[in-house]
Amino acid sequence: MTEIGKNTIKASAGSIALFVFKVSLFQCFATRILNWYRPEFADFFGFFLSSAGKNLALFCIAPTFTPFGNIHAEGKDATPGVALKAA
C-alpha cells in the first residue's frame, strides 16, 4: 500500500473515532442535531437513488440505441446468425 493510502486510512479512522467520542460525550446535543437532520438526509437519499437510476439508463441502456453501442462480441467482422442449430 502506498504512503498516501496509509495516511488516508489513518485520517479516516481518526475522524470516525473522534466523531464517536464526541457523540458519546455530548449525547443530548448530538441527538437533537441528528433528529433534525434525519428528514433532510432521507430526502437527499431519495434524490440520490433516482439520480442513480437515471444514470444507469443514460450510461448503460441508451448506448444500445446510439452509434456508441456498436458492440461486436465476436470481433469486427461478426455477423448476426443462429448460434444453435435445431437437431
C-alpha positions as CSV (number, residue, x, y, z in Angstrom):
1,M,0.0,0.0,0.0
2,T,1.3,3.5,-0.8
3,E,2.1,6.1,1.8
4,I,-0.9,8.2,0.7
5,G,-3.2,5.2,1.2
6,K,-1.9,4.6,4.7
7,N,-2.3,8.3,5.6
8,T,-5.8,8.3,4.2
9,I,-6.8,5.2,6.3
10,K,-5.3,6.8,9.4
11,A,-7.1,10.1,8.8
12,S,-10.4,8.3,8.2
13,A,-10.1,6.1,11.2
14,G,-9.1,9.1,13.4
15,S,-12.0,11.2,12.3
16,I,-14.5,8.4,12.8
17,A,-13.1,7.7,16.3
18,L,-13.3,11.4,17.1
19,F,-16.9,11.6,15.9
20,V,-17.9,8.6,18.0
21,F,-16.1,10.0,21.0
22,K,-17.8,13.5,20.7
23,V,-21.2,11.9,20.2
24,S,-20.9,9.7,23.2
25,L,-19.7,12.7,25.3
26,F,-22.5,15.1,24.2
27,Q,-25.4,12.6,23.7
28,C,-28.2,15.1,24.2
29,F,-26.9,17.7,21.8
30,A,-26.0,15.0,19.2
31,T,-29.5,13.5,19.5
32,R,-31.1,16.9,18.8
33,I,-28.9,17.5,15.7
34,L,-29.3,14.0,14.3
35,N,-33.1,14.1,14.8
36,W,-33.2,17.4,13.0
37,Y,-31.1,16.2,10.1
38,R,-32.7,12.8,9.5
39,P,-35.6,14.1,7.3
40,E,-33.2,16.1,5.2
41,F,-31.0,13.1,4.7
42,A,-33.9,10.9,3.7
43,D,-35.0,13.4,1.1
44,F,-31.4,13.6,-0.3
45,F,-31.1,9.8,-0.3
46,G,-34.3,9.5,-2.4
47,F,-32.9,12.1,-4.8
48,F,-29.6,10.1,-4.9
49,L,-31.4,6.9,-5.8
50,S,-33.5,8.5,-8.5
51,S,-30.3,10.0,-9.9
52,A,-28.6,6.7,-9.8
53,G,-31.4,5.1,-11.8
54,K,-31.3,7.9,-14.4
55,N,-27.6,7.5,-14.8
56,L,-28.0,3.7,-15.2
57,A,-30.4,4.4,-18.1
58,L,-28.2,7.0,-19.6
59,F,-24.9,5.1,-19.5
60,C,-26.0,1.5,-19.8
61,I,-29.2,1.4,-21.8
62,A,-29.0,4.4,-24.0
63,P,-25.8,3.3,-25.8
64,T,-27.7,0.3,-27.1
65,F,-29.8,2.6,-29.4
66,T,-26.9,5.0,-30.3
67,P,-23.8,4.6,-32.5
68,F,-21.8,4.4,-29.3
69,G,-23.4,1.0,-28.7
70,N,-21.6,-0.7,-31.6
71,I,-20.7,-3.9,-29.7
72,H,-19.3,-6.9,-31.6
73,A,-18.8,-9.8,-29.2
74,E,-17.0,-11.9,-31.8
75,G,-14.9,-9.2,-33.5
76,K,-15.3,-6.5,-36.1
77,D,-16.4,-9.0,-38.9
78,A,-19.1,-10.6,-36.8
79,T,-22.5,-11.1,-38.5
80,P,-25.8,-11.9,-36.8
81,G,-26.7,-15.6,-37.2
82,V,-28.2,-18.6,-35.4
83,A,-26.0,-19.7,-32.5
84,L,-27.6,-23.1,-32.0
85,K,-29.0,-25.3,-34.8
86,A,-32.0,-27.4,-34.3
87,A,-31.3,-31.2,-34.3
